[in-house]
Amino acid sequence: MRTTIVFALIVLAAGLFYVLRLRSKAYRRVHVKDGLTQFKASFPGRRIPDALLEQTYAHLIERREAVGDDADEHFFVAPGHDLRTVYHLDGLDIEDAVLVIADRASARLPRAHDLDDLKGKVRTVQDLVQFLEPYFVSEPADG
């Protein structure tokens, strides 16, 4: 009898843990979707490619989580955020972010001399998006 009760409690605990994990994942998906929607809406009137905004958002959220700043579950990426203070990106980290974002979206990758233009010019999320925008525009075909 005692073994049955212990077994039932273990199964109940495992089931509860499983349900809580599923709810947590579902909540996270909804939060990411809402955050991405709000991020896209913060660039009104501009025809910025969706892939650029989606990959920028995804990379910055990943970066924030990687440095342990994911405690605030209602964090939203904003164009005015400073890359250094909010996302801990500086110098070569910004170059890496540019390459990762462009590569994940299958955009044209910036060349080494293009990356030199990042220094001093890309300080905010909006600067990052503006820098990457030309690499997401398809090049004209040779006639």
Protein Blocks (a to p, Z undefined) as FASTA:
>chain_A
ZZmmmmmmmmmmmmmmmmmmmmmmmmmmmmmmmmmmmmmmmmghiacdfklmmmmmmmmm
mmmmmnopambmmbccdfklcfklmnopahjlmmmmmmmmmmmnopacddfklmmmmnop
ambfklmmmmmmmmmpccdddZZ
